[in-house]
Amino acid sequence: MGADDKIKNTAQDLGGKAKETAGKVTDNERLEAEGKADQAEANLKQAGENVKDAFR
């Protein structure tokens, strides 16, 4: 996996955590759900990259 992919996935995960926290603080369920979705997407991308690395 390229370092740039890892950085992008980490940034998306952190952004998702920030959105989730902001949603909880402001009682905004939509924002909280978006944050969780961003985190899940970042985790799936990371898992895909790990699988690709395993076959190299």
PDB file as gemmi writes it, atoms N, CA and C in Angstrom:
CRYST1    1.000    1.000    1.000  90.00  90.00  90.00 P 1                      
ATOM      1  N   MET A   1       0.855  -1.173   0.000  1.00  0.00           N  
ATOM      2  CA  MET A   1       0.000   0.000   0.000  1.00  0.00           C  
ATOM      3  C   MET A   1       0.893   1.224   0.000  1.00  0.00           C  
ATOM      4  N   GLY A   2       0.466   2.210  -0.753  1.00  0.00           N  
ATOM      5  CA  GLY A   2       1.224   3.444  -0.808  1.00  0.00           C  
ATOM      6  C   GLY A   2       0.988   4.285   0.428  1.00  0.00           C  
ATOM      7  N   ALA A   3       1.981   5.038   0.774  1.00  0.00           N  
ATOM      8  CA  ALA A   3       1.871   5.902   1.953  1.00  0.00           C  
ATOM      9  C   ALA A   3       0.766   6.934   1.776  1.00  0.00           C  
ATOM     10  N   ASP A   4       0.577   7.388   0.542  1.00  0.00           N  
ATOM     11  CA  ASP A   4      -0.463   8.381   0.299  1.00  0.00           C  
ATOM     12  C   ASP A   4      -1.854   7.807   0.531  1.00  0.00           C  
ATOM     13  N   ASP A   5      -2.067   6.526   0.178  1.00  0.00           N  
ATOM     14  CA  ASP A   5      -3.360   5.878   0.437  1.00  0.00           C  
ATOM     15  C   ASP A   5      -3.612   5.757   1.933  1.00  0.00           C  
ATOM     16  N   LYS A   6      -2.568   5.397   2.653  1.00  0.00           N  
ATOM     17  CA  LYS A   6      -2.701   5.240   4.102  1.00  0.00           C  
ATOM     18  C   LYS A   6      -3.041   6.586   4.750  1.00  0.00           C  
ATOM     19  N   ILE A   7      -2.406   7.633   4.284  1.00  0.00           N  
ATOM     20  CA  ILE A   7      -2.665   8.975   4.821  1.00  0.00           C  
ATOM     21  C   ILE A   7      -4.094   9.401   4.511  1.00  0.00           C  
ATOM     22  N   LYS A   8      -4.550   9.145   3.285  1.00  0.00           N  
ATOM     23  CA  LYS A   8      -5.919   9.503   2.896  1.00  0.00           C  
ATOM     24  C   LYS A   8      -6.939   8.744   3.737  1.00  0.00           C  
ATOM     25  N   ASN A   9      -6.709   7.447   3.940  1.00  0.00           N  
ATOM     26  CA  ASN A   9      -7.636   6.645   4.748  1.00  0.00           C  
ATOM     27  C   ASN A   9      -7.665   7.122   6.194  1.00  0.00           C  
ATOM     28  N   THR A  10      -6.515   7.444   6.733  1.00  0.00           N  
ATOM     29  CA  THR A  10      -6.441   7.933   8.105  1.00  0.00           C  
ATOM     30  C   THR A  10      -7.133   9.287   8.226  1.00  0.00           C  
ATOM     31  N   ALA A  11      -6.924  10.143   7.250  1.00  0.00           N  
ATOM     32  CA  ALA A  11      -7.572  11.459   7.265  1.00  0.00           C  
ATOM     33  C   ALA A  11      -9.091  11.314   7.191  1.00  0.00           C  
ATOM     34  N   GLN A  12      -9.563  10.392   6.351  1.00  0.00           N  
ATOM     35  CA  GLN A  12     -11.005  10.179   6.245  1.00  0.00           C  
ATOM     36  C   GLN A  12     -11.558   9.628   7.556  1.00  0.00           C  
ATOM     37  N   ASP A  13     -10.824   8.732   8.193  1.00  0.00           N  
ATOM     38  CA  ASP A  13     -11.255   8.171   9.472  1.00  0.00           C  
ATOM     39  C   ASP A  13     -11.319   9.259  10.537  1.00  0.00           C  
ATOM     40  N   LEU A  14     -10.296  10.090  10.599  1.00  0.00           N  
ATOM     41  CA  LEU A  14     -10.278  11.169  11.592  1.00  0.00           C  
ATOM     42  C   LEU A  14     -11.379  12.193  11.326  1.00  0.00           C  
ATOM     43  N   GLY A  15     -11.607  12.481  10.052  1.00  0.00           N  
ATOM     44  CA  GLY A  15     -12.692  13.392   9.696  1.00  0.00           C  
ATOM     45  C   GLY A  15     -14.039  12.823  10.110  1.00  0.00           C  
ATOM     46  N   GLY A  16     -14.197  11.530   9.921  1.00  0.00           N  
ATOM     47  CA  GLY A  16     -15.427  10.866  10.335  1.00  0.00           C  
ATOM     48  C   GLY A  16     -15.630  10.916  11.841  1.00  0.00           C  
ATOM     49  N   LYS A  17     -14.540  10.724  12.576  1.00  0.00           N  
ATOM     50  CA  LYS A  17     -14.637  10.805  14.036  1.00  0.00           C  
ATOM     51  C   LYS A  17     -15.012  12.214  14.483  1.00  0.00           C  
ATOM     52  N   ALA A  18     -14.453  13.199  13.799  1.00  0.00           N  
ATOM     53  CA  ALA A  18     -14.779  14.591  14.133  1.00  0.00           C  
ATOM     54  C   ALA A  18     -16.249  14.883  13.837  1.00  0.00           C  
ATOM     55  N   LYS A  19     -16.742  14.409  12.690  1.00  0.00           N  
ATOM     56  CA  LYS A  19     -18.152  14.601  12.348  1.00  0.00           C  
ATOM     57  C   LYS A  19     -19.058  13.911  13.361  1.00  0.00           C  
ATOM     58  N   GLU A  20     -18.691  12.691  13.729  1.00  0.00           N  
ATOM     59  CA  GLU A  20     -19.504  11.939  14.689  1.00  0.00           C  
ATOM     60  C   GLU A  20     -19.571  12.673  16.027  1.00  0.00           C  
ATOM     61  N   THR A  21     -18.432  13.154  16.482  1.00  0.00           N  
ATOM     62  CA  THR A  21     -18.377  13.885  17.747  1.00  0.00           C  
ATOM     63  C   THR A  21     -19.181  15.174  17.670  1.00  0.00           C  
ATOM     64  N   ALA A  22     -19.034  15.899  16.578  1.00  0.00           N  
ATOM     65  CA  ALA A  22     -19.794  17.139  16.399  1.00  0.00           C  
ATOM     66  C   ALA A  22     -21.289  16.849  16.383  1.00  0.00           C  
ATOM     67  N   GLY A  23     -21.669  15.760  15.752  1.00  0.00           N  
ATOM     68  CA  GLY A  23     -23.075  15.380  15.726  1.00  0.00           C  
ATOM     69  C   GLY A  23     -23.611  15.051  17.099  1.00  0.00           C  
ATOM     70  N   LYS A  24     -22.802  14.374  17.908  1.00  0.00           N  
ATOM     71  CA  LYS A  24     -23.226  14.044  19.273  1.00  0.00           C  
ATOM     72  C   LYS A  24     -23.374  15.305  20.115  1.00  0.00           C  
ATOM     73  N   VAL A  25     -22.406  16.200  19.994  1.00  0.00           N  
ATOM     74  CA  VAL A  25     -22.408  17.423  20.795  1.00  0.00           C  
ATOM     75  C   VAL A  25     -23.592  18.315  20.447  1.00  0.00           C  
ATOM     76  N   THR A  26     -23.895  18.408  19.154  1.00  0.00           N  
ATOM     77  CA  THR A  26     -24.977  19.285  18.709  1.00  0.00           C  
ATOM     78  C   THR A  26     -26.316  18.557  18.597  1.00  0.00           C  
ATOM     79  N   ASP A  27     -26.338  17.285  18.958  1.00  0.00           N  
ATOM     80  CA  ASP A  27     -27.532  16.453  18.881  1.00  0.00           C  
ATOM     81  C   ASP A  27     -28.061  16.394  17.446  1.00  0.00           C  
ATOM     82  N   ASN A  28     -27.129  16.299  16.494  1.00  0.00           N  
ATOM     83  CA  ASN A  28     -27.457  16.230  15.076  1.00  0.00           C  
ATOM     84  C   ASN A  28     -27.224  14.786  14.615  1.00  0.00           C  
ATOM     85  N   GLU A  29     -28.304  14.025  14.529  1.00  0.00           N  
ATOM     86  CA  GLU A  29     -28.189  12.611  14.189  1.00  0.00           C  
ATOM     87  C   GLU A  29     -27.653  12.387  12.778  1.00  0.00           C  
ATOM     88  N   ARG A  30     -28.013  13.265  11.845  1.00  0.00           N  
ATOM     89  CA  ARG A  30     -27.548  13.121  10.465  1.00  0.00           C  
ATOM     90  C   ARG A  30     -26.028  13.263  10.392  1.00  0.00           C  
ATOM     91  N   LEU A  31     -25.488  14.269  11.066  1.00  0.00           N  
ATOM     92  CA  LEU A  31     -24.043  14.495  11.065  1.00  0.00           C  
ATOM     93  C   LEU A  31     -23.322  13.333  11.751  1.00  0.00           C  
ATOM     94  N   GLU A  32     -23.894  12.858  12.824  1.00  0.00           N  
ATOM     95  CA  GLU A  32     -23.307  11.725  13.537  1.00  0.00           C  
ATOM     96  C   GLU A  32     -23.274  10.487  12.623  1.00  0.00           C  
ATOM     97  N   ALA A  33     -24.351  10.247  11.894  1.00  0.00           N  
ATOM     98  CA  ALA A  33     -24.419   9.105  10.976  1.00  0.00           C  
ATOM     99  C   ALA A  33     -23.419   9.261   9.830  1.00  0.00           C  
ATOM    100  N   GLU A  34     -23.273  10.473   9.316  1.00  0.00           N  
ATOM    101  CA  GLU A  34     -22.283  10.719   8.249  1.00  0.00           C  
ATOM    102  C   GLU A  34     -20.879  10.396   8.748  1.00  0.00           C  
ATOM    103  N   GLY A  35     -20.587  10.791   9.981  1.00  0.00           N  
ATOM    104  CA  GLY A  35     -19.277  10.511  10.557  1.00  0.00           C  
ATOM    105  C   GLY A  35     -19.014   9.026  10.674  1.00  0.00           C  
ATOM    106  N   LYS A  36     -20.014   8.287  11.122  1.00  0.00           N  
ATOM    107  CA  LYS A  36     -19.864   6.832  11.238  1.00  0.00           C  
ATOM    108  C   LYS A  36     -19.680   6.209   9.854  1.00  0.00           C  
ATOM    109  N   ALA A  37     -20.410   6.714   8.868  1.00  0.00           N  
ATOM    110  CA  ALA A  37     -20.282   6.192   7.506  1.00  0.00           C  
ATOM    111  C   ALA A  37     -18.892   6.470   6.943  1.00  0.00           C  
ATOM    112  N   ASP A  38     -18.374   7.659   7.193  1.00  0.00           N  
ATOM    113  CA  ASP A  38     -17.018   7.995   6.722  1.00  0.00           C  
ATOM    114  C   ASP A  38     -15.984   7.067   7.342  1.00  0.00           C  
ATOM    115  N   GLN A  39     -16.153   6.783   8.628  1.00  0.00           N  
ATOM    116  CA  GLN A  39     -15.218   5.889   9.304  1.00  0.00           C  
ATOM    117  C   GLN A  39     -15.300   4.475   8.729  1.00  0.00           C  
ATOM    118  N   ALA A  40     -16.507   4.006   8.483  1.00  0.00           N  
ATOM    119  CA  ALA A  40     -16.686   2.664   7.932  1.00  0.00           C  
ATOM    120  C   ALA A  40     -16.057   2.568   6.537  1.00  0.00           C  
ATOM    121  N   GLU A  41     -16.251   3.603   5.727  1.00  0.00           N  
ATOM    122  CA  GLU A  41     -15.680   3.611   4.383  1.00  0.00           C  
ATOM    123  C   GLU A  41     -14.155   3.583   4.447  1.00  0.00           C  
ATOM    124  N   ALA A  42     -13.587   4.358   5.345  1.00  0.00           N  
ATOM    125  CA  ALA A  42     -12.128   4.379   5.493  1.00  0.00           C  
ATOM    126  C   ALA A  42     -11.614   3.013   5.940  1.00  0.00           C  
ATOM    127  N   ASN A  43     -12.337   2.368   6.839  1.00  0.00           N  
ATOM    128  CA  ASN A  43     -11.921   1.050   7.314  1.00  0.00           C  
ATOM    129  C   ASN A  43     -11.999   0.010   6.199  1.00  0.00           C  
ATOM    130  N   LEU A  44     -13.029   0.087   5.354  1.00  0.00           N  
ATOM    131  CA  LEU A  44     -13.139  -0.841   4.227  1.00  0.00           C  
ATOM    132  C   LEU A  44     -12.005  -0.631   3.227  1.00  0.00           C  
ATOM    133  N   LYS A  45     -11.681   0.615   2.955  1.00  0.00           N  
ATOM    134  CA  LYS A  45     -10.574   0.909   2.042  1.00  0.00           C  
ATOM    135  C   LYS A  45      -9.271   0.355   2.603  1.00  0.00           C  
ATOM    136  N   GLN A  46      -9.066   0.539   3.893  1.00  0.00           N  
ATOM    137  CA  GLN A  46      -7.851   0.055   4.544  1.00  0.00           C  
ATOM    138  C   GLN A  46      -7.777  -1.471   4.463  1.00  0.00           C  
ATOM    139  N   ALA A  47      -8.895  -2.138   4.693  1.00  0.00           N  
ATOM    140  CA  ALA A  47      -8.927  -3.598   4.622  1.00  0.00           C  
ATOM    141  C   ALA A  47      -8.612  -4.067   3.201  1.00  0.00           C  
ATOM    142  N   GLY A  48      -9.157  -3.383   2.205  1.00  0.00           N  
ATOM    143  CA  GLY A  48      -8.861  -3.728   0.821  1.00  0.00           C  
ATOM    144  C   GLY A  48      -7.391  -3.580   0.494  1.00  0.00           C  
ATOM    145  N   GLU A  49      -6.795  -2.521   0.986  1.00  0.00           N  
ATOM    146  CA  GLU A  49      -5.361  -2.317   0.761  1.00  0.00           C  
ATOM    147  C   GLU A  49      -4.549  -3.413   1.454  1.00  0.00           C  
ATOM    148  N   ASN A  50      -4.965  -3.824   2.635  1.00  0.00           N  
ATOM    149  CA  ASN A  50      -4.253  -4.886   3.353  1.00  0.00           C  
ATOM    150  C   ASN A  50      -4.333  -6.216   2.593  1.00  0.00           C  
ATOM    151  N   VAL A  51      -5.486  -6.491   1.992  1.00  0.00           N  
ATOM    152  CA  VAL A  51      -5.631  -7.716   1.198  1.00  0.00           C  
ATOM    153  C   VAL A  51      -4.711  -7.669  -0.011  1.00  0.00           C  
ATOM    154  N   LYS A  52      -4.677  -6.520  -0.689  1.00  0.00           N  
ATOM    155  CA  LYS A  52      -3.785  -6.385  -1.845  1.00  0.00           C  
ATOM    156  C   LYS A  52      -2.340  -6.596  -1.431  1.00  0.00           C  
ATOM    157  N   ASP A  53      -1.964  -6.045  -0.280  1.00  0.00           N  
ATOM    158  CA  ASP A  53      -0.588  -6.193   0.190  1.00  0.00           C  
ATOM    159  C   ASP A  53      -0.254  -7.658   0.511  1.00  0.00           C  
ATOM    160  N   ALA A  54      -1.237  -8.398   1.001  1.00  0.00           N  
ATOM    161  CA  ALA A  54      -1.008  -9.794   1.369  1.00  0.00           C  
ATOM    162  C   ALA A  54      -0.679 -10.649   0.142  1.00  0.00           C  
ATOM    163  N   PHE A  55      -1.171 -10.262  -1.024  1.00  0.00           N  
ATOM    164  CA  PHE A  55      -0.934 -11.033  -2.234  1.00  0.00           C  
ATOM    165  C   PHE A  55       0.249 -10.556  -3.045  1.00  0.00           C  
ATOM    166  N   ARG A  56       0.996  -9.640  -2.522  1.00  0.00           N  
ATOM    167  CA  ARG A  56       2.192  -9.156  -3.236  1.00  0.00           C  
ATOM    168  C   ARG A  56       3.399  -9.943  -2.840  1.00  0.00           C  
TER     169      ARG A  56                                                      
END                                                                             
